[in-house]
Amino acid sequence: GVGATTAFINGDIMMDSGRMLLQASPRVVKKGGSTQLMGMIMSVDKSTSVSLYAKIGGSSKYLGTVPVTMTSNGMGLFVYHSKTLRASTWFTAIWNGDNSHLGATARMPVYVK
């Protein structure tokens, strides 16, 4: 970083670090249940997208690209509804960043009981 800020030099451009949160509701589901993932990127230049992955055991599966909508205050929001879950799953959202923010990654476990 530069001093005590979240800014970084990327080539000739100063960029802010990307910050993203990921939540699941519910975080614990019965076998065969589903969950809703909600994500927030703290600051985006425009509407964008994240890549979403699910990891069950040792293997990861690409779930697709999820659109991120920019709010009037510059945050990015996204929602994903999972398919049927048969085992505990770690979800990972990856944002590649934009013209003034570095990318970010967020993870959230959902447990199947």
Secondary structure, 3 states (H helix, E strand, C coil): CCCCCCEEEECCEEEECCCEEEEEECCEECCCCCCEEEEEECCCCCCEEEEEEEEECCEEEEEEEEEEEECCCCCEEEEEECCCCCCCEEEEEEECCCCCECCEEEEEEEEEC
